[in-house]
Amino acid sequence: MSEVDALADLLSEISTSRRKQYKNTSLDSQRTRREQFLLKQQNSRSNHFARIRQLAGLETVQNDCSKNSNNSNQETSEDMVIDGTTSSNRKLSRKKRKELKLIKLYKRQLMLAENLQEVPEDLSENWCCVPIPIGRRCLVVASHSKTQSRSVNGKLIRQFSSFLPGGGVRRHTDKQYCILDCIYDEPTFTYFILDILCWNGNQYYDCNTDFRFFWLSSKLGELDENISEMSEWNPFKFVMLQRFACDQDNLNQVANLDQERLDGYMFYHKESHYNPGYTPLVCRLKKDDMLVSTVFGD
């Protein structure tokens, strides 16, 4: 073997060793962070009531009413600064400022999954699988007789009427509002419900995955109207996504699902609370990922 070949082999071994070392470190890091997240949940319970009221538009309305008198002079001076503009332009400017505040409020309110780096050792005991359709992730807020869907970054996607509590004139009282984590499928005009944050003013951030999914199914079943059908007062369908335990029989069912409109899979740790932002307690697996055969079998 020539010196050049020997050097090439040595460099290849070093590169392979470094990749394995990085991969092992990354896997250990995800496992460690998962344990840390679970421990943190046990030792602290957050009060999300104020956040829920803000997202539902209740806290904002009250604050605006209480600050009207204090801000009147400031708004007048701001309008005077915009010299030479028309009244409609000033109104547009105020409307734009308000929307920017709302974008900031709704930004990063969804719980986001990390990419699955390895199959958890306790997959069959402590995890559940949710097949994910192709679509756009969004936060759906129903309150004040209207329903809004907003992107992960907080931007308004659309506003419409629905049969969700507080989401339309036929489903509204002052105490009714709900917030859902959804995936929107444009071709079928369907919001696939992934998770529940709030229902009729009750928040579920500090509830574990099993309870949230059970409660979501129960509450959807209690509605008088069928939200899974399109109508004049419910122009978009709302459908709860299927959940599967991660035992081999259920995983076999998941593997045999129609793949055409499937984007991948999300795995939820059963003890995970709803934590906005990225979390190792929820992991995502694309349908063409190499780990798919390991999880579901060949």
N, C-alpha and C positions, 0 to 999 in steps of 0.2 A: 504493500500500500504506500502510495506517495505521501509526502509531507502535506501536500495540499488536501488530499482526501482525508488524512488523519485530522487535520485542522477543521475541516468541514464537519466531520463526525462529532468532534469535540464541541463545536459551537451548537450543533443540533441538540446534543445531550443537555447542554446548559440551558438552551431555550426551552426544551421540554420540561426540564426540572423547574424552571421559573414559572411556567404556565401552571404546572401541577401545584406548586407552592401557593401561587396567587389564588387558584381555584379553591384549595383547601382553606385558605385564610378567609375567602369570601363566604364559603359555606359555614365555617365556624362562626363568622360574624353574624350571619342571618339567624343561626340557631341561638346565639347569645342574645341578640337583640329581641328575639321572640320571647325568651325567658324573662328578659328585663321588662318587656311590655306587659306580660302577664302579672309580674310582681307589682308593677306600678299600679295596675288596675285594682289589685287587692288592697293596696295601701291608701288609695285615694279615690274619692268619688266626686266628680266635678258637678257644679251647679250650672246646668245649661239653660235654665229657665229664661234668663235675660236674653241669651242668644236667640232662643226660639222666638221670643216675642219680637225681636228685631227682624228676623228673617220673615216672619209672618206679617210684618208691616204694622204691628200694634204699638210697639215701643216708639217707632219713628213718628207715627201720627201724634202720639201724646207729646213727644219732645217738641215737634214742630209747633203744636198748639201753645205749649208753655213758653216757647222762645219767640213767638211772633212779636210780642211787644218789645222785647229786648233787642231784636234784630231789625226792627223797622227802620231805625235811623241808619244802620249800617247798609241795608239794602238800598235806601234812598241815595246814599253817597256813592254806592257802587254804580247805580244807574246814571248818576251825574257824570261819573268818570267816562262812561261810554258816550262821549260827545259825538253828535252827528249821526247816531244810529237811530233807526226807527223803533217804535214800541214793540213791534213783532220780533225784531232782532234781539231786543233785550229779553223778551219772554223766552225766545229760543235759547239764549245764553243761560238763563236760569234753569230751563228744562235740562240742558246739557249738563250743568253742574250737578243737578239732582241725580241724573242717571249715572254720572261718574261716581257719586257717593254710593249708589246702590250696587254698582259693579264692585266697588271695594268691599262692600258688606257681604256680598254673595260669593266673592272669590275664595277658592280653596276651602269650601265647606264640605266637599265630598271625601269619603274615605277611599283612598287609592291603593291598589294592590302592587306589591313588589313582584318582579319576575321570579318564578319558582326556580331555585338554583339546584335543589335536590329534593328527592321524595322524603317527606318527614317520616321518622321512624314510627310515629303514632298516628299515621294517616287514617287507618281504618277505625281507630277508637275516638279520635278527637277532632276530626275534620269532616266537612261536608263539601260537596261539589255542586257548582252552579254552571251549567253550560251557558255561554254568553253569545247572543246573536250579534251579527254585524250591525253597527249603529253608532250613534253619538251619545256619549255619556252626558247626563244633565241632572240638575237639581230641579224638581217640580214643587212649586209652592202654591197652595190653594188657600186663599183668604180674601176677604172683602168682595165676595161674589165674582171673583175672577181666578183664573189659573195661569201661572207663568212657568215657563221652562227656561232655565239659565244654564249656560255652559260651565265647564270646570273653572274657567277664568272669570265667571260672574256676569258675562254679557247676556243680555236678554235675547232669547231665540225667538219666542213667540208668546203672545197672550191670547187666551181663549177661555171658553166656558167648559165646565166639566161637572160630572156627578160626584166628584170628590168632596168631602166635607169643607164647606166654605168656598168651593171652587166655581160656583155659579149661582144665579138668582134663585134657582130651585133648591139649592142645597146650602143655604146661608143663614146662620144666626151669628150674633156677635162672638159666641164662644166656639164657633166651628172654624177650624183651620188645620191643615195638615201639610207635612213636608216629606217628600219621597225621593229616593235615589233611583234614577231610571236610566234606561238606554232607549233612545228613540230610533225607530226603524222607519225611515222616510217612505220606502215603497209601499208599506202596508199601513201607514198612518197610525203606528202603534207605539205606545210607551210601555216598554217592558219594565216592570217594577223589580228592582234589585234588592232594595232595602227600605226600611222605615226609620225616619228620624223623629217624627211627631205625628200624632193623630188626635184630633179634637182637643188640642191643647196639652196633651200628655206627651212628654218627651221620653225617648227610648235610647238615648246615647249610652247610658250606664247599664243597659241590659245586654245580656250575652246573646250570641248569634241564634242559638236555638229558640230563645224566648222571642226575639224580634221577628224571626221568620214565622213562628207559630201565631204570634199576635197579628201580624200583617195579614195572614191567611184568614184569621177569624174576623177581623174588621172588614175586610173586603167582602166576606160572605154575609155580613150583617147589613150591607147597603140595600136600600129598597130598589134602586135602579141598577141595571146591568151596565157596568162601566166598560165591559169588554166588547160592547157593540157601539157602532157609530150612530149618532142621531143629531137632530138639530141642536140640542142642548149639551151634547157630548160628542163633538166632531172628531175626537181622537180616541182610539181604543186604549184601555189600560189593562195589561195582562201581567199577572204575577209569573215570574220565571220559575221553572221547576227546580227543586232541590233534591239532591241525592246523598244518601249516606255513602261513605267511602269503603264499604265492604266490597268484596269481589263481585257479588251478584249485581249490585247496583252499578258498579263501574262498568260491568259488561253491558248494561242497559245504556249507559251514557255513550259508550264506544259505538253502539249501533244506531245512534240518533242520526237524523239527516244532516249531512255536512255542508249542504249548499249555502245556507245562510248562517252558518256557525263561524264565529270568530275565534273562539277558544273556550277556556274554562277558568273559573275562579274558585279557589279553595279557601274556605273560611274556617278558621279555628273556632270550635264550638264555644269557647270561653271569651272570644273577642268582643269587646265593647265597640261602639261606633266612634272611632277616633278620626276626625278630619285630617287629611294628609296621608302620606305614605306610611304603611304599617307592615311589618313582617308577619302579622297574624292573618293577613289576607294575601294570597299569592295568585298570580296569573300565569296561565300556560297557554301559549298559542297552539292552534290545532296541528301545526306542522313542526312543532318543537320536537327535538330529539328525545325529550323525557316522556313524551306521550306514550310511547311503546312500553316504557318502564312502569308508568302509572296504570295504564289500562291493559297491558299485555299485548302480545303480537296478534 
